[in-house]
């Protein structure tokens, strides 16, 4: 007999872990770039992005992953990864 509630709990665990991984990656990535890189790319400052992503990471541990506050911080992390991080990475020499 299949337990529907166990599937639901495993799905929520997978969503929580995936969102946590995205937020940790975005936060650590925001710490690695210099303050001048943010200014040169024309984006928000480094302390602003670190504060936004750090608060989002803290909310991940405090609230449910489907909370509206947590959803807003998840969108902020995805915006950082899709827009800010590529702009910062294009400025660095490799």
C-alpha positions as CSV (number, residue, x, y, z in Angstrom):
1,X,0.0,0.0,0.0
2,X,1.4,3.4,-1.0
3,X,1.4,6.1,1.6
4,X,0.6,9.4,0.0
5,X,1.7,11.4,3.0
6,X,5.2,10.0,2.9
7,X,5.5,11.1,-0.7
8,X,4.4,14.6,0.3
9,X,7.0,14.8,3.1
10,X,9.8,13.6,0.8
11,X,8.8,16.1,-1.8
12,X,8.8,19.0,0.7
13,X,12.2,17.8,2.0
14,X,13.6,17.8,-1.6
15,X,12.2,21.4,-2.2
16,X,13.6,22.6,1.1
17,X,17.1,21.2,0.4
18,X,17.1,22.5,-3.2
19,X,16.1,26.0,-2.0
20,X,18.7,25.9,0.7
21,X,21.4,24.9,-1.8
22,X,20.4,27.8,-4.1
23,X,20.5,30.3,-1.3
24,X,23.8,29.1,0.1
25,X,25.4,29.2,-3.4
26,X,24.1,32.7,-4.0
27,X,25.3,34.0,-0.6
28,X,28.8,32.5,-0.9
29,X,29.1,33.8,-4.4
30,X,28.1,37.3,-3.3
31,X,30.9,37.2,-0.8
32,X,33.6,36.3,-3.3
33,X,33.4,39.4,-5.5
34,X,34.9,42.7,-4.6
35,X,33.0,45.8,-3.8
36,X,34.5,47.5,-6.8
37,X,33.1,44.8,-9.1
38,X,29.5,45.6,-7.9
39,X,30.1,49.3,-8.6
40,X,31.6,48.6,-12.0
41,X,28.8,46.4,-13.0
42,X,26.2,49.0,-12.1
43,X,24.4,46.8,-9.6
44,X,23.4,47.2,-5.9
45,X,26.4,47.4,-3.5
46,X,28.1,44.3,-2.1
47,X,26.7,45.0,1.5
48,X,23.2,45.2,0.1
49,X,23.4,42.0,-1.8
50,X,25.1,40.2,1.1
51,X,22.4,41.4,3.5
52,X,19.6,40.4,1.2
53,X,21.0,37.0,0.6
54,X,22.1,36.5,4.2
55,X,18.6,37.3,5.5
56,X,17.2,34.9,2.9
57,X,19.4,32.2,4.1
58,X,18.4,32.9,7.7
59,X,14.7,32.8,6.8
60,X,15.2,29.5,5.1
61,X,16.1,28.0,8.5
62,X,13.4,29.9,10.5
63,X,10.3,29.7,8.3
64,X,8.6,27.1,6.1
65,X,10.0,27.0,2.5
66,X,6.6,28.0,1.1
67,X,6.2,31.1,3.2
68,X,5.7,34.4,1.3
69,X,8.8,35.9,3.0
70,X,10.9,32.9,2.1
71,X,9.5,33.0,-1.5
72,X,10.6,36.7,-1.9
73,X,14.1,35.9,-0.7
74,X,14.2,32.9,-3.1
75,X,13.3,35.2,-6.0
76,X,16.0,37.6,-4.8
77,X,18.6,34.7,-4.9
78,X,17.5,33.7,-8.3
79,X,17.7,37.3,-9.6
80,X,21.2,37.5,-8.2
81,X,22.2,34.2,-9.9
82,X,20.6,35.2,-13.2
83,X,21.5,38.8,-13.5
84,X,24.1,40.1,-11.0
85,X,26.5,37.1,-10.9
86,X,27.0,36.9,-14.7
87,X,27.6,40.7,-14.8
88,X,30.2,40.4,-12.0
89,X,31.8,37.3,-13.6
90,X,32.2,39.1,-16.9
91,X,34.3,41.8,-15.2
92,X,36.9,39.4,-13.8
93,X,39.8,38.1,-15.8
94,X,40.2,34.4,-16.0
